[in-house]
Amino acid sequence: MSTSQNPQNNAIRLDKWLWAARFYRTRAIAKQMIDGGKVFYNGQRTKSGKAVSIGDIIKIRQGVEEKTVTILVLADKRSDATFAQTLYQESKQSIDSREKNALARKQGILLSPASDTKPDKKQRRKLREFKERI
């Protein structure tokens, strides 16, 4: 559980911090997500080698979820999940938005349940005709 508190060792790479904060399983995946535009550092796209500092805001897209977090502690070593959660604080708007989107997804699934069987040839033709009319 080594955290970097001294001023000389204050330069921690963004991909390393994301890995230590357990947003991604490996640093390689964190680098791919940063390079792919899934991570925004202070509102802008960035490179994986960007040095982070306390108070910076990071927006992370993971699947359908989007989190906005503020860096509270710098760490370059990966530790358990309870320690990782102390490294950042998620914004209230981010939490509310994620909960609202999860509820909407859950309601959408309940309103349009999947059928038990695949449509047969005649039903597929009717579906295709219906979609082409719109």
Summary of the structure (lengths in Angstrom):
residues: 134
radius of gyration: 21.0
end to end distance: 58.5
largest distance: 71.3
contacts: 323
relative contact order: 0.14
helix: 42%
strand: 20%
